């Protein structure tokens, strides 16, 4: 989903992502500004509530979440803010500070269908629809103002962030206290799959719902069991490089990759008992791969299998404090995504290959679905300036336009603010 930013708001965003350097409590400041905007649009009074859900970055474990494999994402401190108030009728009124030119977009609880012209509102509408599908009663309309400070279309999951913030708001406003955060994640995924037509896995919504400050989530997508793993970077930081190549999952080859994996799995099931590619070791895969009757599908499946094993190893390395090996596994992940899974593209390859050449880079890879979007690098703090300068220059020289860089912090999951 594309979120364009106006200058006025970009200022707050910069403050909020610059490690809080210019702002003591960016969330409070942004919330206050947004409530002011909400009141000027929809009127004062009533029970106005505020919520936040982060974006996420996946450190390793890419395209494994729909293959019953492991992922290792973390929530960020940037994300989506929602200011919401119930209405007495069944109308829905949406406004995004990121799309001010679109003005207020109206809809109704009696018209919860996905429509191209509904643009970004398809995400919150999809979640309201999904609550109904799951048997939860949403019996009155709402005024909803959103604002996101996740770099747009970047692969840091702005859409899942909107889905989770909507879920958290609905649970609170309609007193649906029995709904767990895991269920909010699942409802978000359900809405993305069934309402918005993207066959995504559970990683994004799960990381965004369950995130914890300074922790990454080691999630087994086969059964949703997970553990938090501390990201104790002492002299390093997580640096995101946004390629500025716009993409949306809907128009990418995401669904095609998923179908290729499903087909490879069903071919393997002719010769071995297996419920998901993530169940296989590399040795098992090598022993049975000839059951997959296409070279391309073999490579897709090999990525799913090796990436899952790399993710398990990477988390073990982090636990042992072996950041260097963790970084090497990140690099290997990118190579597999580039050569076997073919989801990187020249922009992400240019960023990662330039990053690998820099001093102080522990590891660098594409993150998210691919086909544009972002890379994630772990960079020694004293090398960040030269990293941004050199990678930025190499990218511009090669691709023709600039990349954006963000030094991010690991934050908490979706919540009322
Ligand atoms: C997108 C999807 C996730 C996951 C990643 C790739 O972000 O939403 O479910 O499949 O791509 O790892």
Boltz pocket constraint, residues with backbone or C-beta under 6 A from the ligand:
constraints:
  - pocket:
      binder: B
      contacts: [[A, 61], [A, 62], [A, 63], [A, 64], [A, 65], [A, 66], [A, 155], [A, 200], [A, 201], [A, 202], [A, 203], [A, 204], [A, 368], [A, 369], [A, 370]]
      max_distance: 6.0
